[in-house]
Amino acid sequence: MRRLLLLAPLLLFTAGCGVVQSSTDEATDAAREVARKAGERLYGQRPRTAEEVGRSASDIDGVEVLRVTGTSTHDGDGIDVVVRTSGSAYNGWADLDEVVVRRCFEVRVSPKTEWREEPRDVDCPDGPPLTFAPPPEPPPLPYEALRAKLPRVPEGGRVDEAEVRHTLAALDLHPAIRTEVKADGGRVGVLLSVKGNGYDAQDCLLARVGPGATEVWVPPRIQRMPGEGGCTVGNALDPLPPPH
């Protein structure tokens, strides 16, 4: 009986160590899940530079970017980002102490990356987290100038696509502003847009020149979200119905 009493504290201590270890594993799994969700946020087929990927990763809550390797998502193996995240778990067997860990994982961003790909455990590089300059502000789209300069065609008249194109060229637009012109059914549609980030509403301007009416407008925000088709020259010629 005395031997059993002596062994009891040792058994409790051993069991306690096992629980602490389990809590650490749970906390590590939680940190890995943050890195996995960061990989989901960075996932996509759109070409991006290392600077763009690093900046996007650093904007994710709970993520520190420690290293970025590669030049572009579409060059070679893509871009590898080493992120540091934290996770926590509670040791509820012995007490309510919170176990907090900080771990580093490598996330690959490439068209070949699989959705919800498991991040790789890596050693944390030395040094502070990387910082990235904010992206340059997109140039403003020339709503007033476009509305003032586009040709007005009287009822029964004929719209000249070449004249519309000449008007756009004469506006001397910023190089970052993309233009598209398309003629259809006696009308000419115009799209002016700037590159979006793939997540937020894109900036774009639509116009349509037809006999008796020249219109310039900005589509509703919901139509300018990625995949909604608002920022297309087709939407200038045949506008989508307004959102409800």
Stockholm file with secondary structure:
# STOCKHOLM 1.0

chainA/1-244         MRRLLLLAPLLLFTAGCGVVQSSTDEATDAAREVARKAGERLYGQRPRTAEEVGRSASDIDGVEVLRVTGTSTHDGDGIDVVVRTSGSAYNGWADLDEVVVRRCFEVRVSPKTEWREEPRDVDCPDGPPLTFAPPPEPPPLPYEALRAKLPRVPEGGRVDEAEVRHTLAALDLHPAIRTEVKADGGRVGVLLSVKGNGYDAQDCLLARVGPGATEVWVPPRIQRMPGEGGCTVGNALDPLPPPH
#=GR chainA/1-244 SS CHHHHHHHHHHHHHHHHHHHHHHHHHHHHHHHHHHHHHHHHHCCSSCCBHHHHHHHHHTSTTCEEEEEECSBTTSTTCEEEEEEEEEEEECTTTCCCEEEEEEEEEEEESTTCCTTCCCEEECCCSSCCCCCCCCCCCCCCCHHHHHHHSCCBCTTCCCCHHHHHHHHHHTCCCTTCEEEEEEETTEEEEEEECCCCSSSCCCEEEEEEEBTEEEEECCCGGGGSTTSCCSSHHHHHSCCCCCC
#=GC SS_cons         CHHHHHHHHHHHHHHHHHHHHHHHHHHHHHHHHHHHHHHHHHCCSSCCBHHHHHHHHHTSTTCEEEEEECSBTTSTTCEEEEEEEEEEEECTTTCCCEEEEEEEEEEEESTTCCTTCCCEEECCCSSCCCCCCCCCCCCCCCHHHHHHHSCCBCTTCCCCHHHHHHHHHHTCCCTTCEEEEEEETTEEEEEEECCCCSSSCCCEEEEEEEBTEEEEECCCGGGGSTTSCCSSHHHHHSCCCCCC
//
